[in-house]
Amino acid sequence: MPQMRYAILKHGQHLEFVEMPSAYTYQLTALNQRLHKELEKLTAADVPQLPHVIAECDHLELIGTANKLIHGLDYINSLEQSFAGIQEKSYPLISLLTEIRALQAQLEQWYEEEFEE
């Protein structure tokens, strides 16, 4: 069974829990920090609101049904879709999309190799 790690993200008062392969959780955190740094430079009206990664942990047990665990690839796919939809004219958005898509491709390859049988 592959070792997973969890990123805890905060969006306002809402928490999100993202399950990632342990080798890629740091990349998600670094990408999140970079995106937040660059969001201020975007001039488009449809810039997505992103949660902040507030913690990482090796073990997570959610109690109750109020919170759901988000699969890492699902989270990255959603992130890519939200950034691909931005109509930006003043800032080179392609560099941010390239970083998102690079992590997306790495995760796709990891899951393909890990669960190939």
C-alpha positions in Angstrom: 0.0 0.0 0.0 1.5 3.4 -1.0 2.3 5.9 1.7 0.1 8.9 1.7 0.4 12.3 3.3 -2.4 14.8 3.9 -2.5 18.5 3.2 -4.9 20.6 5.3 -6.2 23.6 3.5 -8.2 26.5 5.0 -10.6 28.6 2.9 -12.2 31.2 5.2 -13.7 29.1 8.0 -13.9 26.0 5.8 -11.2 23.2 5.9 -10.3 20.9 3.1 -8.3 17.7 3.4 -6.3 16.6 0.4 -4.7 13.1 0.2 -1.5 13.0 -1.7 1.3 10.5 -2.3 3.8 11.4 0.4 6.5 12.3 -2.2 4.3 15.0 -3.7 2.7 16.7 -0.8 5.5 19.2 -0.5 5.0 20.1 -4.2 1.4 20.8 -3.5 2.3 23.1 -0.6 5.0 24.9 -2.6 2.6 25.3 -5.6 -0.1 26.7 -3.3 2.3 29.2 -1.8 3.5 30.3 -5.3 -0.1 30.6 -6.6 -1.0 32.9 -3.6 2.1 35.0 -4.3 1.1 35.4 -8.0 -2.6 35.9 -7.5 -2.1 39.5 -6.6 -0.5 40.1 -10.0 -3.5 38.9 -11.9 -5.9 41.5 -13.3 -8.7 39.3 -14.6 -12.1 39.5 -12.9 -12.5 35.8 -12.6 -9.5 34.9 -10.5 -10.3 31.9 -8.3 -10.2 32.1 -4.5 -7.7 29.6 -3.2 -7.4 28.0 0.2 -4.1 28.2 2.1 -2.2 25.1 3.0 -2.0 25.4 6.8 -0.6 22.0 7.7 0.7 18.6 6.4 0.4 15.3 8.3 1.2 11.6 7.8 -1.9 10.3 9.4 -5.5 11.6 9.3 -8.7 10.2 10.5 -11.8 12.3 9.8 -14.5 11.9 12.3 -18.1 12.2 11.2 -19.4 13.1 7.7 -19.0 16.9 7.8 -15.6 16.8 6.1 -14.6 14.8 3.1 -11.2 13.6 2.0 -10.3 15.0 -1.5 -8.2 12.8 -3.7 -5.0 14.6 -4.7 -5.4 14.2 -8.4 -9.0 15.4 -8.2 -7.8 18.5 -6.3 -5.1 19.3 -8.9 -7.6 18.7 -11.8 -10.0 21.1 -10.3 -7.2 23.6 -9.7 -6.1 23.3 -13.3 -9.6 23.9 -14.6 -10.1 27.0 -12.4 -6.9 28.5 -13.7 -7.4 27.5 -17.3 -10.7 29.5 -17.2 -9.1 32.8 -16.2 -9.2 35.4 -19.0 -6.0 37.1 -18.2 -4.4 39.6 -20.6 -1.8 41.5 -18.5 0.1 38.7 -16.7 1.7 35.6 -18.3 -0.7 33.1 -16.8 0.9 30.3 -18.8 3.7 29.9 -16.2 1.2 29.2 -13.4 -0.7 26.8 -15.6 2.6 25.1 -16.5 3.4 24.5 -12.8 -0.1 23.2 -12.1 0.0 20.9 -15.2 3.5 19.6 -14.3 2.3 18.4 -10.9 -0.9 17.1 -12.5 1.2 15.0 -15.0 3.5 13.7 -12.2 0.5 12.6 -10.2 -1.2 10.9 -13.2 2.0 9.0 -13.8 2.4 8.0 -10.2 -1.2 6.7 -9.9 -0.8 4.8 -13.2 2.4 3.2 -12.1 1.3 2.5 -8.5 -2.0 0.9 -9.4 -1.0 -0.9 -12.6 -1.5 -4.6 -12.4 
